[in-house]
Amino acid sequence: MKIYFKKLRENACVPVKATPFSAGYDLCAAVTEPVVIPKGEIRMIPIGIAAAPERNDIALFVFPRSGLASKNGITLANSVGVIDSDYRGEIMVPLINHGNEAFTVTNGMRIAQLIVMPVLSQEWICADELNVTERGKNGFGSSGTI
């Protein structure tokens, strides 16, 4: 499958895998000057590209980088970003700082990862009753902790 992309900023990087078997493609910041994210705050970081998958049955998902999260408390404000197959605008990453000190994002810094996944289409049908299951309506914590 091909994903076409367009550079929207001169300093944009092409998403690449860090290793041949990496699941995600690194997304790099495309900023003209360093962006400081104070403790507890969110900043939108431009990636500088737009994407066009050749298929409509996939989506691009933006996930945090584990190193930034575990070492600096930097993660995505929306947990996982969803880029629909028909979106053609610039990819932006909302970073939040859960760390103890300000964090600086510089141009070219790998700040998130992009994973391509299939998206299943379905038909939603309103029903008066749903089939009975063993779990039923038991929700949060009902299956135990061990």
N, CA, C and O atoms as a GROMACS GRO file, in nm:
protein
  584
    1MET      N    1   0.084  -0.118   0.000
    1MET     CA    2   0.000   0.000   0.000
    1MET      C    3   0.089   0.124   0.000
    1MET      O    4   0.196   0.126   0.060
    2LYS      N    5   0.043   0.224  -0.067
    2LYS     CA    6   0.117   0.350  -0.074
    2LYS      C    7   0.042   0.457   0.004
    2LYS      O    8  -0.081   0.462   0.006
    3ILE      N    9   0.120   0.542   0.069
    3ILE     CA   10   0.064   0.662   0.130
    3ILE      C   11   0.139   0.780   0.071
    3ILE      O   12   0.259   0.796   0.091
    4TYR      N   13   0.067   0.860  -0.002
    4TYR     CA   14   0.127   0.978  -0.064
    4TYR      C   15   0.130   1.089   0.041
    4TYR      O   16   0.040   1.100   0.125
    5PHE      N   17   0.233   1.171   0.035
    5PHE     CA   18   0.240   1.282   0.128
    5PHE      C   19   0.291   1.406   0.056
    5PHE      O   20   0.358   1.398  -0.047
    6LYS      N   21   0.258   1.519   0.113
    6LYS     CA   22   0.301   1.647   0.059
    6LYS      C   23   0.367   1.725   0.172
    6LYS      O   24   0.311   1.737   0.281
    7LYS      N   25   0.486   1.777   0.144
    7LYS     CA   26   0.552   1.863   0.242
    7LYS      C   27   0.485   2.000   0.239
    7LYS      O   28   0.475   2.063   0.134
    8LEU      N   29   0.440   2.043   0.355
    8LEU     CA   30   0.376   2.173   0.367
    8LEU      C   31   0.470   2.277   0.427
    8LEU      O   32   0.443   2.397   0.424
    9ARG      N   33   0.579   2.229   0.482
    9ARG     CA   34   0.682   2.316   0.541
    9ARG      C   35   0.817   2.269   0.490
    9ARG      O   36   0.842   2.149   0.476
   10GLU      N   37   0.903   2.363   0.462
   10GLU     CA   38   1.034   2.331   0.407
   10GLU      C   39   1.115   2.239   0.498
   10GLU      O   40   1.192   2.156   0.450
   11ASN      N   41   1.097   2.253   0.629
   11ASN     CA   42   1.176   2.176   0.726
   11ASN      C   43   1.109   2.044   0.766
   11ASN      O   44   1.153   1.980   0.861
   12ALA      N   45   1.003   2.003   0.697
   12ALA     CA   46   0.932   1.879   0.730
   12ALA      C   47   1.018   1.757   0.698
   12ALA      O   48   1.096   1.757   0.603
   13CYS      N   49   1.002   1.653   0.780
   13CYS     CA   50   1.072   1.526   0.761
   13CYS      C   51   0.974   1.421   0.710
   13CYS      O   52   0.856   1.422   0.745
   14VAL      N   53   1.024   1.332   0.629
   14VAL     CA   54   0.945   1.218   0.584
   14VAL      C   55   0.934   1.120   0.701
   14VAL      O   56   1.035   1.091   0.764
   15PRO      N   57   0.812   1.068   0.731
   15PRO     CA   58   0.802   0.968   0.838
   15PRO      C   59   0.883   0.844   0.801
   15PRO      O   60   0.872   0.791   0.690
   16VAL      N   61   0.965   0.798   0.895
   16VAL     CA   62   1.048   0.679   0.872
   16VAL      C   63   1.043   0.588   0.994
   16VAL      O   64   1.017   0.633   1.106
   17LYS      N   65   1.070   0.459   0.970
   17LYS     CA   66   1.080   0.363   1.079
   17LYS      C   67   1.221   0.368   1.136
   17LYS      O   68   1.318   0.382   1.061
   18ALA      N   69   1.232   0.356   1.268
   18ALA     CA   70   1.364   0.358   1.332
   18ALA      C   71   1.440   0.228   1.304
   18ALA      O   72   1.562   0.229   1.291
   19THR      N   73   1.367   0.118   1.294
   19THR     CA   74   1.427  -0.012   1.262
   19THR      C   75   1.338  -0.081   1.159
   19THR      O   76   1.222  -0.043   1.144
   20PRO      N   77   1.388  -0.181   1.089
   20PRO     CA   78   1.306  -0.248   0.986
   20PRO      C   79   1.177  -0.309   1.040
   20PRO      O   80   1.079  -0.319   0.966
   21PHE      N   81   1.174  -0.349   1.167
   21PHE     CA   82   1.055  -0.413   1.222
   21PHE      C   83   0.976  -0.323   1.317
   21PHE      O   84   0.889  -0.371   1.390
   22SER      N   85   1.004  -0.195   1.316
   22SER     CA   86   0.925  -0.100   1.395
   22SER      C   87   0.783  -0.097   1.342
   22SER      O   88   0.762  -0.100   1.220
   23ALA      N   89   0.686  -0.091   1.432
   23ALA     CA   90   0.546  -0.082   1.390
   23ALA      C   91   0.513   0.060   1.344
   23ALA      O   92   0.433   0.079   1.252
   24GLY      N   93   0.575   0.159   1.408
   24GLY     CA   94   0.541   0.298   1.381
   24GLY      C   95   0.647   0.371   1.301
   24GLY      O   96   0.765   0.335   1.300
   25TYR      N   97   0.600   0.475   1.234
   25TYR     CA   98   0.686   0.566   1.160
   25TYR      C   99   0.703   0.691   1.246
   25TYR      O  100   0.604   0.752   1.288
   26ASP      N  101   0.827   0.730   1.272
   26ASP     CA  102   0.851   0.847   1.356
   26ASP      C  103   0.802   0.974   1.288
   26ASP      O  104   0.826   0.997   1.170
   27LEU      N  105   0.734   1.057   1.369
   27LEU     CA  106   0.690   1.188   1.324
   27LEU      C  107   0.779   1.292   1.391
   27LEU      O  108   0.799   1.289   1.512
   28CYS      N  109   0.832   1.383   1.310
   28CYS     CA  110   0.926   1.484   1.360
   28CYS      C  111   0.862   1.622   1.360
   28CYS      O  112   0.783   1.655   1.272
   29ALA      N  113   0.897   1.700   1.460
   29ALA     CA  114   0.849   1.837   1.470
   29ALA      C  115   0.904   1.920   1.354
   29ALA      O  116   1.021   1.908   1.318
   30ALA      N  117   0.817   2.002   1.297
   30ALA     CA  118   0.858   2.095   1.192
   30ALA      C  119   0.831   2.237   1.242
   30ALA      O  120   0.735   2.302   1.203
   31VAL      N  121   0.920   2.282   1.330
   31VAL     CA  122   0.904   2.414   1.392
   31VAL      C  123   1.016   2.506   1.348
   31VAL      O  124   1.128   2.461   1.320
   32THR      N  125   0.986   2.634   1.342
   32THR     CA  126   1.088   2.732   1.299
   32THR      C  127   1.174   2.779   1.415
   32THR      O  128   1.284   2.829   1.395
   33GLU      N  129   1.123   2.761   1.537
   33GLU     CA  130   1.200   2.793   1.657
   33GLU      C  131   1.157   2.697   1.767
   33GLU      O  132   1.047   2.641   1.760
   34PRO      N  133   1.241   2.677   1.867
   34PRO     CA  134   1.204   2.584   1.974
   34PRO      C  135   1.070   2.619   2.039
   34PRO      O  136   1.036   2.736   2.056
   35VAL      N  137   0.994   2.515   2.076
   35VAL     CA  138   0.865   2.533   2.143
   35VAL      C  139   0.877   2.477   2.284
   35VAL      O  140   0.904   2.359   2.303
   36VAL      N  141   0.858   2.564   2.382
   36VAL     CA  142   0.865   2.523   2.522
   36VAL      C  143   0.725   2.482   2.567
   36VAL      O  144   0.628   2.555   2.548
   37ILE      N  145   0.717   2.363   2.628
   37ILE     CA  146   0.590   2.316   2.684
   37ILE      C  147   0.606   2.319   2.836
   37ILE      O  148   0.671   2.231   2.893
   38PRO      N  149   0.548   2.419   2.902
   38PRO     CA  150   0.558   2.424   3.048
   38PRO      C  151   0.487   2.305   3.114
   38PRO      O  152   0.398   2.244   3.054
   39LYS      N  153   0.526   2.274   3.233
   39LYS     CA  154   0.465   2.166   3.312
   39LYS      C  155   0.313   2.185   3.313
   39LYS      O  156   0.263   2.293   3.344
   40GLY      N  157   0.240   2.078   3.279
   40GLY     CA  158   0.093   2.080   3.283
   40GLY      C  159   0.026   2.146   3.165
   40GLY      O  160  -0.096   2.160   3.166
   41GLU      N  161   0.100   2.188   3.064
   41GLU     CA  162   0.039   2.257   2.950
   41GLU      C  163   0.049   2.176   2.822
   41GLU      O  164   0.124   2.079   2.812
   42ILE      N  165  -0.029   2.219   2.722
   42ILE     CA  166  -0.038   2.154   2.592
   42ILE      C  167   0.009   2.251   2.484
   42ILE      O  168  -0.019   2.370   2.491
   43ARG      N  169   0.081   2.199   2.386
   43ARG     CA  170   0.119   2.277   2.268
   43ARG      C  171   0.094   2.192   2.145
   43ARG      O  172   0.123   2.072   2.143
   44MET      N  173   0.038   2.254   2.041
   44MET     CA  174   0.019   2.188   1.912
   44MET      C  175   0.149   2.199   1.834
   44MET      O  176   0.198   2.309   1.809
   45ILE      N  177   0.203   2.086   1.796
   45ILE     CA  178   0.330   2.083   1.725
   45ILE      C  179   0.304   2.041   1.580
   45ILE      O  180   0.250   1.933   1.556
   46PRO      N  181   0.342   2.125   1.484
   46PRO     CA  182   0.323   2.088   1.344
   46PRO      C  183   0.423   1.983   1.298
   46PRO      O  184   0.539   1.984   1.340
   47ILE      N  185   0.378   1.895   1.212
   47ILE     CA  186   0.465   1.792   1.153
   47ILE      C  187   0.509   1.837   1.013
   47ILE      O  188   0.613   1.792   0.964
   48GLY      N  189   0.433   1.924   0.950
   48GLY     CA  190   0.473   1.981   0.822
   48GLY      C  191   0.438   1.899   0.700
   48GLY      O  192   0.484   1.928   0.590
   49ILE      N  193   0.355   1.795   0.718
   49ILE     CA  194   0.313   1.717   0.602
   49ILE      C  195   0.163   1.692   0.607
   49ILE      O  196   0.100   1.697   0.713
   50ALA      N  197   0.107   1.665   0.490
   50ALA     CA  198  -0.029   1.614   0.475
   50ALA      C  199  -0.016   1.478   0.408
   50ALA      O  200   0.079   1.454   0.333
   51ALA      N  201  -0.111   1.390   0.433
   51ALA     CA  202  -0.102   1.254   0.380
   51ALA      C  203  -0.228   1.215   0.306
   51ALA      O  204  -0.337   1.265   0.334
   52ALA      N  205  -0.211   1.125   0.209
   52ALA     CA  206  -0.323   1.073   0.130
   52ALA      C  207  -0.302   0.923   0.107
   52ALA      O  208  -0.232   0.885   0.013
   53PRO      N  209  -0.362   0.839   0.192
   53PRO     CA  210  -0.350   0.695   0.169
   53PRO      C  211  -0.421   0.658   0.038
   53PRO      O  212  -0.521   0.719   0.001
   54GLU      N  213  -0.368   0.558  -0.031
   54GLU     CA  214  -0.431   0.517  -0.156
   54GLU      C  215  -0.558   0.437  -0.133
   54GLU      O  216  -0.635   0.414  -0.227
   55ARG      N  217  -0.582   0.394  -0.009
   55ARG     CA  218  -0.702   0.317   0.023
   55ARG      C  219  -0.786   0.391   0.127
   55ARG      O  220  -0.733   0.464   0.210
   56ASN      N  221  -0.917   0.371   0.120
   56ASN     CA  222  -1.008   0.437   0.213
   56ASN      C  223  -1.043   0.349   0.333
   56ASN      O  224  -1.112   0.395   0.424
   57ASP      N  225  -0.997   0.224   0.336
   57ASP     CA  226  -1.030   0.134   0.445
   57ASP      C  227  -0.920   0.128   0.551
   57ASP      O  228  -0.909   0.030   0.624
   58ILE      N  229  -0.839   0.232   0.558
   58ILE     CA  230  -0.736   0.243   0.660
   58ILE      C  231  -0.744   0.383   0.722
   58ILE      O  232  -0.807   0.473   0.668
   59ALA      N  233  -0.679   0.398   0.836
   59ALA     CA  234  -0.662   0.529   0.898
   59ALA      C  235  -0.520   0.535   0.951
   59ALA      O  236  -0.455   0.432   0.972
   60LEU      N  237  -0.472   0.653   0.973
   60LEU     CA  238  -0.340   0.675   1.032
   60LEU      C  239  -0.362   0.711   1.178
   60LEU      O  240  -0.442   0.800   1.210
   61PHE      N  241  -0.292   0.643   1.266
   61PHE     CA  242  -0.309   0.666   1.409
   61PHE      C  243  -0.178   0.720   1.467
   61PHE      O  244  -0.071   0.664   1.442
   62VAL      N  245  -0.188   0.827   1.544
   62VAL     CA  246  -0.071   0.889   1.604
   62VAL      C  247  -0.065   0.847   1.751
   62VAL      O  248  -0.158   0.870   1.827
   63PHE      N  249   0.047   0.785   1.788
   63PHE     CA  250   0.068   0.737   1.924
   63PHE      C  251   0.187   0.811   1.986
   63PHE      O  252   0.272   0.863   1.914
   64PRO      N  253   0.194   0.815   2.120
   64PRO     CA  254   0.310   0.875   2.187
   64PRO      C  255   0.435   0.792   2.163
   64PRO      O  256   0.427   0.675   2.127
   65ARG      N  257   0.549   0.852   2.183
   65ARG     CA  258   0.676   0.779   2.184
   65ARG      C  259   0.703   0.741   2.329
   65ARG      O  260   0.699   0.825   2.418
   66SER      N  261   0.729   0.613   2.352
   66SER     CA  262   0.743   0.563   2.489
   66SER      C  263   0.860   0.628   2.563
   66SER      O  264   0.850   0.651   2.684
   67GLY      N  265   0.968   0.658   2.495
   67GLY     CA  266   1.083   0.721   2.560
   67GLY      C  267   1.050   0.860   2.612
   67GLY      O  268   1.086   0.894   2.725
   68LEU      N  269   0.982   0.940   2.532
   68LEU     CA  270   0.944   1.075   2.577
   68LEU      C  271   0.848   1.068   2.694
   68LEU      O  272   0.858   1.147   2.788
   69ALA      N  273   0.756   0.972   2.689
   69ALA     CA  274   0.657   0.960   2.796
   69ALA      C  275   0.722   0.912   2.926
   69ALA      O  276   0.698   0.968   3.032
   70SER      N  277   0.804   0.808   2.917
   70SER     CA  278   0.859   0.749   3.039
   70SER      C  279   0.973   0.831   3.100
   70SER      O  280   0.992   0.829   3.222
   71LYS      N  281   1.047   0.902   3.018
   71LYS     CA  282   1.160   0.978   3.070
   71LYS      C  283   1.127   1.124   3.100
   71LYS      O  284   1.185   1.184   3.190
   72ASN      N  285   1.032   1.182   3.024
   72ASN     CA  286   1.004   1.324   3.038
   72ASN      C  287   0.859   1.358   3.069
   72ASN      O  288   0.828   1.474   3.096
   73GLY      N  289   0.769   1.260   3.066
   73GLY     CA  290   0.628   1.289   3.090
   73GLY      C  291   0.560   1.355   2.972
   73GLY      O  292   0.454   1.417   2.988
   74ILE      N  293   0.618   1.345   2.852
   74ILE     CA  294   0.562   1.408   2.733
   74ILE      C  295   0.482   1.304   2.656
   74ILE      O  296   0.535   1.201   2.615
   75THR      N  297   0.354   1.332   2.637
   75THR     CA  298   0.266   1.238   2.567
   75THR      C  299   0.164   1.317   2.487
   75THR      O  300   0.169   1.440   2.483
   76LEU      N  301   0.073   1.247   2.424
   76LEU     CA  302  -0.031   1.314   2.345
   76LEU      C  303  -0.147   1.356   2.434
   76LEU      O  304  -0.191   1.278   2.519
   77ALA      N  305  -0.196   1.476   2.415
   77ALA     CA  306  -0.308   1.526   2.494
   77ALA      C  307  -0.435   1.447   2.467
   77ALA      O  308  -0.522   1.436   2.553
   78ASN      N  309  -0.447   1.391   2.347
   78ASN     CA  310  -0.566   1.315   2.311
   78ASN      C  311  -0.543   1.164   2.314
   78ASN      O  312  -0.620   1.088   2.255
   79SER      N  313  -0.439   1.121   2.380
   79SER     CA  314  -0.402   0.979   2.395
   79SER      C  315  -0.361   0.916   2.263
   79SER      O  316  -0.246   0.874   2.248
   80VAL      N  317  -0.451   0.909   2.168
   80VAL     CA  318  -0.422   0.858   2.034
   80VAL      C  319  -0.491   0.950   1.935
   80VAL      O  320  -0.610   0.980   1.949
   81GLY      N  321  -0.417   0.996   1.836
   81GLY     CA  322  -0.476   1.079   1.732
   81GLY      C  323  -0.521   0.993   1.615
   81GLY      O  324  -0.453   0.899   1.577
   82VAL      N  325  -0.636   1.027   1.560
   82VAL     CA  326  -0.689   0.953   1.445
   82VAL      C  327  -0.689   1.046   1.324
   82VAL      O  328  -0.747   1.154   1.327
   83ILE      N  329  -0.623   1.001   1.218
   83ILE     CA  330  -0.621   1.077   1.094
   83ILE      C  331  -0.701   0.997   0.992
   83ILE      O  332  -0.655   0.893   0.944
   84ASP      N  333  -0.820   1.045   0.960
   84ASP     CA  334  -0.907   0.976   0.865
   84ASP      C  335  -0.846   0.974   0.726
   84ASP      O  336  -0.767   1.061   0.691
   85SER      N  337  -0.884   0.872   0.648
   85SER     CA  338  -0.825   0.855   0.515
   85SER      C  339  -0.856   0.971   0.420
   85SER      O  340  -0.787   0.989   0.320
   86ASP      N  341  -0.960   1.049   0.449
   86ASP     CA  342  -0.995   1.160   0.361
   86ASP      C  343  -0.947   1.296   0.411
   86ASP      O  344  -0.978   1.398   0.350
   87TYR      N  345  -0.873   1.299   0.521
   87TYR     CA  346  -0.818   1.426   0.573
   87TYR      C  347  -0.694   1.464   0.493
   87TYR      O  348  -0.604   1.382   0.475
   88ARG      N  349  -0.688   1.587   0.447
   88ARG     CA  350  -0.574   1.633   0.367
   88ARG      C  351  -0.503   1.754   0.426
   88ARG      O  352  -0.420   1.816   0.360
   89GLY      N  353  -0.535   1.787   0.550
   89GLY     CA  354  -0.469   1.900   0.616
   89GLY      C  355  -0.337   1.858   0.679
   89GLY      O  356  -0.299   1.741   0.675
   90GLU      N  357  -0.269   1.954   0.737
   90GLU     CA  358  -0.140   1.927   0.801
   90GLU      C  359  -0.159   1.839   0.925
   90GLU      O  360  -0.252   1.860   1.003
   91ILE      N  361  -0.072   1.743   0.941
   91ILE     CA  362  -0.072   1.661   1.061
   91ILE      C  363  -0.012   1.744   1.174
   91ILE      O  364   0.099   1.797   1.163
   92MET      N  365  -0.088   1.753   1.282
   92MET     CA  366  -0.045   1.827   1.402
   92MET      C  367  -0.049   1.732   1.519
   92MET      O  368  -0.133   1.641   1.523
   93VAL      N  369   0.041   1.750   1.615
   93VAL     CA  370   0.048   1.663   1.731
   93VAL      C  371   0.030   1.747   1.858
   93VAL      O  372   0.112   1.835   1.886
   94PRO      N  373  -0.078   1.722   1.935
   94PRO     CA  374  -0.098   1.796   2.060
   94PRO      C  375  -0.021   1.730   2.174
   94PRO      O  376  -0.064   1.628   2.228
   95LEU      N  377   0.092   1.787   2.210
   95LEU     CA  378   0.174   1.732   2.317
   95LEU      C  379   0.137   1.795   2.450
   95LEU      O  380   0.113   1.915   2.459
   96ILE      N  381   0.132   1.712   2.554
   96ILE     CA  382   0.107   1.761   2.690
   96ILE      C  383   0.225   1.721   2.777
   96ILE      O  384   0.283   1.614   2.761
   97ASN      N  385   0.260   1.810   2.868
   97ASN     CA  386   0.373   1.788   2.957
   97ASN      C  387   0.324   1.745   3.095
   97ASN      O  388   0.276   1.828   3.173
   98HIS      N  389   0.334   1.616   3.124
   98HIS     CA  390   0.301   1.563   3.256
   98HIS      C  391   0.425   1.554   3.344
   98HIS      O  392   0.420   1.502   3.456
   99GLY      N  393   0.536   1.604   3.295
   99GLY     CA  394   0.662   1.597   3.369
   99GLY      C  395   0.670   1.702   3.478
   99GLY      O  396   0.574   1.774   3.503
  100ASN      N  397   0.786   1.709   3.542
  100ASN     CA  398   0.807   1.801   3.653
  100ASN      C  399   0.873   1.932   3.613
  100ASN      O  400   0.887   2.023   3.696
  101GLU      N  401   0.914   1.943   3.487
  101GLU     CA  402   0.978   2.066   3.441
  101GLU      C  403   0.943   2.092   3.296
  101GLU      O  404   0.894   2.003   3.226
  102ALA      N  405   0.967   2.214   3.252
  102ALA     CA  406   0.938   2.251   3.113
  102ALA      C  407   1.017   2.161   3.017
  102ALA      O  408   1.127   2.116   3.049
  103PHE      N  409   0.959   2.136   2.902
  103PHE     CA  410   1.022   2.053   2.800
  103PHE      C  411   1.028   2.132   2.670
  103PHE      O  412   0.931   2.200   2.635
  104THR      N  413   1.140   2.124   2.600
  104THR     CA  414   1.157   2.200   2.477
  104THR      C  415   1.158   2.107   2.356
  104THR      O  416   1.234   2.011   2.350
  105VAL      N  417   1.071   2.138   2.261
  105VAL     CA  418   1.064   2.065   2.134
  105VAL      C  419   1.143   2.146   2.032
  105VAL      O  420   1.120   2.266   2.015
  106THR      N  421   1.235   2.079   1.964
  106THR     CA  422   1.316   2.146   1.862
  106THR      C  423   1.285   2.088   1.724
  106THR      O  424   1.227   1.980   1.712
  107ASN      N  425   1.323   2.160   1.622
  107ASN     CA  426   1.298   2.116   1.486
  107ASN      C  427   1.364   1.981   1.459
  107ASN      O  428   1.480   1.959   1.492
  108GLY      N  429   1.289   1.892   1.398
  108GLY     CA  430   1.341   1.761   1.364
  108GLY      C  431   1.332   1.658   1.476
  108GLY      O  432   1.363   1.541   1.454
  109MET      N  433   1.291   1.700   1.596
  109MET     CA  434   1.280   1.607   1.708
  109MET      C  435   1.168   1.507   1.681
  109MET      O  436   1.059   1.544   1.636
  110ARG      N  437   1.196   1.380   1.709
  110ARG     CA  438   1.094   1.276   1.694
  110ARG      C  439   1.000   1.284   1.813
  110ARG      O  440   1.040   1.257   1.926
  111ILE      N  441   0.874   1.321   1.788
  111ILE     CA  442   0.782   1.350   1.898
  111ILE      C  443   0.664   1.254   1.908
  111ILE      O  444   0.596   1.251   2.011
  112ALA      N  445   0.639   1.175   1.805
  112ALA     CA  446   0.526   1.082   1.806
  112ALA      C  447   0.552   0.975   1.702
  112ALA      O  448   0.650   0.983   1.627
  113GLN      N  449   0.464   0.876   1.696
  113GLN     CA  450   0.478   0.774   1.593
  113GLN      C  451   0.344   0.751   1.526
  113GLN      O  452   0.238   0.759   1.588
  114LEU      N  453   0.352   0.723   1.397
  114LEU     CA  454   0.235   0.704   1.313
  114LEU      C  455   0.222   0.556   1.278
  114LEU      O  456   0.318   0.495   1.228
  115ILE      N  457   0.106   0.499   1.303
  115ILE     CA  458   0.081   0.359   1.271
  115ILE      C  459  -0.039   0.352   1.178
  115ILE      O  460  -0.141   0.416   1.202
  116VAL      N  461  -0.026   0.274   1.072
  116VAL     CA  462  -0.132   0.256   0.974
  116VAL      C  463  -0.211   0.130   1.012
  116VAL      O  464  -0.153   0.023   1.031
  117MET      N  465  -0.344   0.144   1.024
  117MET     CA  466  -0.427   0.029   1.062
  117MET      C  467  -0.555   0.027   0.980
  117MET      O  468  -0.604   0.130   0.936
  118PRO      N  469  -0.608  -0.094   0.960
  118PRO     CA  470  -0.736  -0.105   0.888
  118PRO      C  471  -0.851  -0.052   0.973
  118PRO      O  472  -0.846  -0.054   1.096
  119VAL      N  473  -0.952  -0.005   0.905
  119VAL     CA  474  -1.073   0.044   0.970
  119VAL      C  475  -1.191  -0.031   0.910
  119VAL      O  476  -1.213  -0.026   0.789
  120LEU      N  477  -1.264  -0.099   0.994
  120LEU     CA  478  -1.380  -0.175   0.947
  120LEU      C  479  -1.502  -0.085   0.942
  120LEU      O  480  -1.529  -0.010   1.035
  121SER      N  481  -1.577  -0.094   0.833
  121SER     CA  482  -1.704  -0.023   0.822
  121SER      C  483  -1.813  -0.116   0.870
  121SER      O  484  -1.804  -0.238   0.853
  122GLN      N  485  -1.916  -0.060   0.929
  122GLN     CA  486  -2.025  -0.142   0.980
  122GLN      C  487  -2.157  -0.069   0.965
  122GLN      O  488  -2.162   0.051   0.942
  123GLU      N  489  -2.261  -0.145   0.977
  123GLU     CA  490  -2.396  -0.090   0.973
  123GLU      C  491  -2.451  -0.092   1.114
  123GLU      O  492  -2.448  -0.196   1.180
  124TRP      N  493  -2.500   0.021   1.163
  124TRP     CA  494  -2.557   0.029   1.296
  124TRP      C  495  -2.708   0.006   1.285
  124TRP      O  496  -2.776   0.073   1.207
  125ILE      N  497  -2.759  -0.087   1.362
  125ILE     CA  498  -2.900  -0.123   1.356
  125ILE      C  499  -2.961  -0.105   1.495
  125ILE      O  500  -2.912  -0.162   1.593
  126CYS      N  501  -3.067  -0.026   1.503
  126CYS     CA  502  -3.137  -0.006   1.628
  126CYS      C  503  -3.220  -0.130   1.659
  126CYS      O  504  -3.296  -0.177   1.574
  127ALA      N  505  -3.204  -0.185   1.780
  127ALA     CA  506  -3.276  -0.306   1.819
  127ALA      C  507  -3.347  -0.283   1.952
  127ALA      O  508  -3.299  -0.207   2.036
  128ASP      N  509  -3.461  -0.347   1.970
  128ASP     CA  510  -3.534  -0.337   2.096
  128ASP      C  511  -3.465  -0.418   2.205
  128ASP      O  512  -3.472  -0.381   2.323
  129GLU      N  513  -3.400  -0.527   2.169
  129GLU     CA  514  -3.330  -0.613   2.263
  129GLU      C  515  -3.195  -0.653   2.205
  129GLU      O  516  -3.178  -0.661   2.084
  130LEU      N  517  -3.099  -0.677   2.294
  130LEU     CA  518  -2.968  -0.727   2.253
  130LEU      C  519  -2.952  -0.870   2.304
  130LEU      O  520  -3.016  -0.909   2.401
  131ASN      N  521  -2.866  -0.947   2.237
  131ASN     CA  522  -2.847  -1.085   2.280
  131ASN      C  523  -2.789  -1.089   2.422
  131ASN      O  524  -2.716  -0.998   2.462
  132VAL      N  525  -2.821  -1.193   2.496
  132VAL     CA  526  -2.778  -1.210   2.634
  132VAL      C  527  -2.639  -1.272   2.636
  132VAL      O  528  -2.610  -1.365   2.561
  133THR      N  529  -2.551  -1.218   2.724
  133THR     CA  530  -2.416  -1.274   2.741
  133THR      C  531  -2.394  -1.303   2.888
  133THR      O  532  -2.468  -1.255   2.974
  134GLU      N  533  -2.293  -1.381   2.918
  134GLU     CA  534  -2.261  -1.414   3.058
  134GLU      C  535  -2.226  -1.287   3.136
  134GLU      O  536  -2.264  -1.273   3.252
  135ARG      N  537  -2.154  -1.196   3.073
  135ARG     CA  538  -2.114  -1.072   3.141
  135ARG      C  539  -2.232  -0.979   3.163
  135ARG      O  540  -2.243  -0.916   3.269
  136GLY      N  541  -2.318  -0.970   3.066
  136GLY     CA  542  -2.435  -0.882   3.078
  136GLY      C  543  -2.396  -0.736   3.092
  136GLY      O  544  -2.315  -0.685   3.015
  137LYS      N  545  -2.454  -0.669   3.191
  137LYS     CA  546  -2.430  -0.526   3.213
  137LYS      C  547  -2.317  -0.499   3.311
  137LYS      O  548  -2.291  -0.383   3.345
  138ASN      N  549  -2.250  -0.604   3.358
  138ASN     CA  550  -2.142  -0.585   3.454
  138ASN      C  551  -2.026  -0.512   3.388
  138ASN      O  552  -1.972  -0.557   3.287
  139GLY      N  553  -1.989  -0.398   3.444
  139GLY     CA  554  -1.888  -0.314   3.382
  139GLY      C  555  -1.761  -0.301   3.462
  139GLY      O  556  -1.701  -0.401   3.502
  140PHE      N  557  -1.721  -0.180   3.486
  140PHE     CA  558  -1.593  -0.143   3.545
  140PHE      C  559  -1.556  -0.229   3.665
  140PHE      O  560  -1.624  -0.226   3.768
  141GLY      N  561  -1.449  -0.306   3.651
  141GLY     CA  562  -1.396  -0.387   3.759
  141GLY      C  563  -1.470  -0.518   3.783
  141GLY      O  564  -1.434  -0.592   3.875
  142SER      N  565  -1.571  -0.547   3.704
  142SER     CA  566  -1.652  -0.665   3.730
  142SER      C  567  -1.580  -0.796   3.702
  142SER      O  568  -1.622  -0.901   3.751
  143SER      N  569  -1.473  -0.793   3.626
  143SER     CA  570  -1.403  -0.918   3.595
  143SER      C  571  -1.288  -0.944   3.693
  143SER      O  572  -1.213  -1.041   3.676
  144GLY      N  573  -1.272  -0.859   3.794
  144GLY     CA  574  -1.168  -0.880   3.895
  144GLY      C  575  -1.036  -0.814   3.856
  144GLY      O  576  -1.025  -0.750   3.752
  145THR      N  577  -0.937  -0.831   3.943
  145THR     CA  578  -0.806  -0.770   3.918
  145THR      C  579  -0.699  -0.872   3.891
  145THR      O  580  -0.589  -0.835   3.850
  146ILE      N  581  -0.726  -0.998   3.912
  146ILE     CA  582  -0.624  -1.101   3.888
  146ILE      C  583  -0.675  -1.199   3.786
  146ILE      O  584  -0.604  -1.294   3.751
   0.00000   0.00000   0.00000
